[in-house]
Amino acid sequence: MKILKNANVTIKAINNFTDLGFVPTMGGLHKGHISLIRESQKKCKKTLVSIYINPKQFNNKSDFTNYPRNIKKDLNLLKKLRVNYVFIPNSKDTNSMKVFSDKFVVAHRANHDVSKIENLNLEEMLKLKYINISNRKRGASVVEMEMQKMQLQPEIALRAQHYLVTPEIVRSSDLCLLCAETFAKKHGLSYIELPFKVPALEQYLIWHNSDNNDGSHIWMRNLIAESFKEVGLTSS
């Protein structure tokens, strides 16, 4: 297993491979990561795993500082899995652009009892039943994690693996969905503001500094940013 910490060295190492699987992670490897790695190994001759904790994904610096890190344990696991390459980039070598920023809301069907509440409070929010979107049997959403910090836990009545199946479920039941305001609007769902502050849902483009002035890279970055703007997901 080769450990790579420089983008240019990584490019040279994998440049000749036409059958390469890539599994991006933030470390803290678990069964979900292992499943993706094994799937990559089945389908590809070589597998590259990255470990990068992006500071831009954290609204609070304390959350980034306290994010669990155990690189030694992760590397030992990857070695046992016979991963070919591990890329561990440095934040100083990367640049970023925010392309998505949206607030979370409680989405619900039309004429739901919650729609009669003018100002939703925490007690009323906890009485609602929710559908959780996750590709795992367990795992909290951003809003759930913020509630857990307050020693609160919403009632998850149903788990779905993909957002696309949830609008119809919400429209035809009393279940509510914690989602982005744009998502609720796009699918014609009624929604109400959260009764507490939650970090915005944000997405960033991240690239290596060596691509800052690359014409094709600049074109692609701008194209992606414009695509978000066209659907109303403008950065703030």
C-alpha positions in Angstrom: 0.0 0.0 0.0 1.4 3.4 -1.1 0.6 6.5 1.0 0.5 9.7 -1.1 0.4 13.2 0.4 1.1 15.3 -2.7 -1.4 15.8 -5.6 1.3 15.8 -8.3 2.9 12.6 -7.0 -0.5 11.0 -6.8 -1.3 11.9 -10.4 2.0 10.4 -11.6 1.3 7.2 -9.5 -2.1 6.6 -11.0 -1.8 8.2 -14.4 -1.3 5.0 -16.3 -4.3 3.2 -14.8 -7.5 3.1 -16.8 -9.3 0.8 -14.3 -9.0 2.7 -11.0 -11.6 2.8 -8.2 -11.8 5.9 -6.0 -13.3 5.9 -2.5 -13.3 9.4 -0.9 -13.6 9.5 3.0 -13.1 11.8 5.9 -11.4 9.1 7.9 -13.1 7.3 10.8 -13.5 4.3 8.6 -16.6 2.1 9.3 -18.5 -0.8 7.7 -20.0 1.5 5.0 -16.5 2.5 3.9 -15.3 -1.1 3.9 -18.3 -2.1 1.7 -17.5 0.6 -0.8 -13.8 -0.3 -0.9 -14.6 -4.0 -1.4 -17.0 -3.1 -4.2 -14.3 -1.0 -5.8 -11.8 -3.9 -5.6 -14.3 -6.3 -7.2 -14.9 -3.9 -10.2 -11.5 -2.3 -10.6 -7.9 -3.5 -10.8 -6.6 -0.8 -8.4 -8.3 1.2 -5.6 -7.4 4.6 -4.3 -8.8 5.8 -0.9 -8.6 9.4 0.2 -8.7 10.7 3.7 -9.5 14.4 3.9 -11.3 16.3 6.6 -12.5 19.4 4.9 -12.6 22.4 7.3 -15.2 24.1 5.0 -17.8 21.5 6.0 -17.8 22.7 9.6 -19.7 25.8 10.6 -18.1 25.8 14.0 -14.3 25.7 14.3 -14.7 23.6 17.5 -16.6 20.9 15.6 -13.7 20.7 13.1 -11.1 20.7 16.0 -13.0 18.0 17.8 -13.8 15.8 14.8 -12.5 12.3 15.6 -9.2 11.5 13.9 -7.3 8.2 14.1 -5.2 8.1 11.0 -3.1 5.2 12.3 -6.1 3.0 12.9 -7.5 4.0 9.4 -4.2 3.2 7.7 -3.9 -0.2 9.5 -7.4 -1.1 8.3 -6.7 0.0 4.7 -3.5 -2.1 4.8 -5.5 -5.2 5.9 -8.0 -4.5 3.1 -5.1 -4.5 0.6 -5.9 -1.0 -0.7 -3.4 0.0 -3.4 -3.2 3.8 -2.7 -4.1 6.1 0.1 -4.2 9.9 -0.7 -3.9 12.2 2.4 -4.0 15.8 1.0 -3.1 18.9 3.0 -5.7 21.7 3.3 -2.9 24.2 2.5 -2.7 22.6 -1.0 -6.3 23.0 -1.8 -8.7 25.8 -2.8 -12.5 25.9 -2.6 -15.7 27.7 -3.8 -19.1 27.5 -2.1 -21.8 26.6 -4.6 -24.7 25.7 -2.4 -26.2 27.3 0.7 -29.7 26.6 2.0 -31.5 26.4 5.3 -33.3 23.4 6.9 -37.0 23.3 7.4 -39.7 20.8 8.5 -41.5 19.7 5.4 -45.0 18.2 5.6 -48.2 17.4 3.6 -50.8 20.0 2.9 -53.3 20.5 5.7 -51.1 18.7 8.2 -51.9 19.7 11.8 -48.5 21.3 12.1 -49.5 23.9 9.5 -52.0 25.3 12.0 -49.1 26.2 14.3 -48.0 29.8 13.7 -44.6 29.5 15.5 -43.4 26.0 16.0 -41.6 25.3 19.3 -39.3 22.5 20.3 -42.0 20.7 22.3 -44.3 20.7 19.4 -41.5 19.6 17.0 -40.7 16.6 19.2 -44.3 15.4 19.0 -44.0 15.0 15.2 -42.9 11.8 13.5 -40.2 11.9 10.8 -38.8 10.1 7.9 -35.0 9.9 7.9 -32.9 9.9 4.7 -29.9 7.7 5.1 -28.1 4.9 3.1 -27.4 3.3 6.5 -29.7 1.6 9.0 -28.4 4.1 11.6 -27.0 7.6 11.3 -28.2 11.1 12.3 -28.9 14.0 9.9 -27.4 17.4 10.5 -30.6 18.6 12.3 -30.7 15.5 14.4 -27.1 16.0 15.5 -27.9 19.6 16.5 -30.9 18.4 18.5 -28.7 15.7 20.2 -26.4 18.5 21.4 -29.5 19.8 23.3 -30.1 16.2 24.6 -33.1 15.9 22.3 -34.1 13.2 19.8 -36.8 13.4 17.1 -38.9 10.3 16.6 -37.8 8.5 13.4 -40.7 6.5 12.2 -39.3 5.5 8.8 -35.9 5.4 7.1 -35.5 5.8 3.4 -32.3 5.4 1.3 -32.9 8.2 -1.2 -34.5 11.6 -1.2 -36.4 11.0 -4.4 -38.8 8.5 -2.8 -39.7 10.8 0.1 -41.9 13.5 -1.3 -44.7 11.1 -2.2 -44.4 9.5 1.3 -44.7 12.9 2.9 -47.6 14.0 0.7 -49.6 10.8 1.6 -48.9 10.5 5.3 -48.5 12.4 8.5 -44.7 11.9 8.5 -42.5 15.1 8.3 -39.2 15.5 6.7 -36.2 17.6 7.8 -34.8 18.9 4.5 -33.5 21.9 2.7 -36.0 24.6 1.9 -35.2 24.4 -1.8 -36.0 20.7 -1.8 -39.4 21.3 -0.2 -40.2 24.0 -2.7 -39.0 21.9 -5.7 -41.3 19.0 -4.7 -44.3 21.1 -3.8 -44.2 20.3 -0.1 -45.5 22.6 2.6 -43.0 23.5 5.3 -42.4 25.4 8.5 -39.3 27.1 10.0 -37.2 25.2 12.6 -37.6 26.6 16.1 -33.8 26.7 16.7 -30.7 27.6 14.8 -29.0 25.0 12.7 -25.9 25.4 10.5 -26.8 25.9 6.9 -26.6 23.1 4.4 -23.6 23.9 2.3 -21.7 22.3 -0.5 -18.2 23.3 -1.8 -16.1 22.6 -4.9 -12.6 21.7 -3.8 -9.5 21.5 -6.0 -5.8 21.4 -5.8 -4.0 24.8 -6.1 -2.1 23.5 -9.1 -5.4 23.7 -11.0 -6.1 27.3 -10.1 -5.2 28.7 -13.5 -6.0 25.7 -15.7 -8.4 26.8 -18.4 -10.5 23.7 -18.6 -10.7 23.5 -14.8 -11.8 27.1 -14.5 -14.5 26.4 -17.2 -15.8 23.3 -15.3 -15.8 25.1 -11.9 -17.8 28.0 -13.4 -20.2 25.6 -15.2 -21.0 23.8 -12.0 -21.4 27.1 -10.1 -23.8 28.4 -12.8 -25.8 25.2 -12.8 -26.5 25.6 -9.1 -27.6 29.2 -9.7 -30.0 28.2 -12.4 -31.9 26.0 -10.0 -32.0 28.6 -7.3 -29.1 27.2 -5.1 -27.1 30.4 -5.2 -24.2 30.7 -2.8 -24.3 33.2 0.0 
